[in-house]
Amino acid sequence: MRTWFITGASRGFGALIAARALAAGDAVVATARDPSAMPASLREHANLLAVPLDVTDEAQAHGAVAAALKRFGRIDILVNNAGYGLIGAIEESSASEVERIFATNVFGLLNVTRAVLPTMRAQRSGRVLNFSSIGGYASAMGFGIYCSTKFAVEGISEAMSLELEPLGVYAIVIEPGYFRTTFLSDSSVVSTMTRIDDYAATVGKVRDFARGADGQQPGDPARLAEAVMALVDAVPPPRRLPLGADTVERIERKHREVEAELAPWRELALSTGFVQPTGSTTEP
């Protein structure tokens, strides 16, 4: 029996992955700011430990890990799922709004990861699943600050994978596209307080899209949970896993865009090294 430690487990991907892990016979430590908001079917399961956790509180993260170890003795899979979105132009995003989203999406992920990794290193086994987004691979107008938090998660995850693999621990970044969860609802995405008229034709349309697309997303969250179960059984696992046809299409399109942009500038890019003096030789 494996033990999972899942953040943001009260709804969405976190709750679905917790339910799927329990159905597989595993133990789950399900954390949320308010554990009472978790589905009763989760909270009442014999193999589930519900723990309150605000990921921005590092001391609370260590306390949640201690509770997990006291109950189950080990942690095999960490799912860093807690996070939220912010819609607004970069200029519209206030310092406090930027600090709050980074506190949860990036610093909160680091708080929990630092609390769990000593156990995984001692076990010489474990998997860290960090939820990013297609926005962590290709940014989008209106979601720039949110995407920047997920770009940070991508960079952290890639470095972690290199640091931890020699110790028997794998770090994997998961990149979902649009799945039919509550992510585009007011409970998971907030808008900047400031609205600038000059961005009405760009970011304004993104706000309208987010309202209209909620509940119409093409991805099936239950199938994502199944994909996560396949991921944790893979040997070796990938360092990143895009999920959703929209994610795969956007990744492939970005690769084409980067290659096309590099081509006319390649000569200039390669021209910036030191030039060897003419007639220079290394012979005596």
Buried (B, 14 or more C-beta within 10 A) or exposed (E): EBBBBBBBBBBBBBBBBBBBBBEBEBBBBBBBBEBEEBBEEBBEBEBBBBBBBBBBBBEBBBBBBEBBBEBBEBBBBBBBBBBBBBBBBBEBBEEEBBEBBBBBBBBBBBBBBEBBBEBBBEBEBBBBBBBBBBBBBBBEEBBBBBBBBBBBBBEBBBEBBEEBEEBEBBBBBBBBBBBBBBBBBEEBBBBBEEBEEEBEEEBBEBBEEBBEBBEEBEBEBEEBBBBBBEBBEEEEBEBBBBBBEBBBEBBEEBEEEEEEEEEEEEEEEEEEEEEEEEEEEEEE
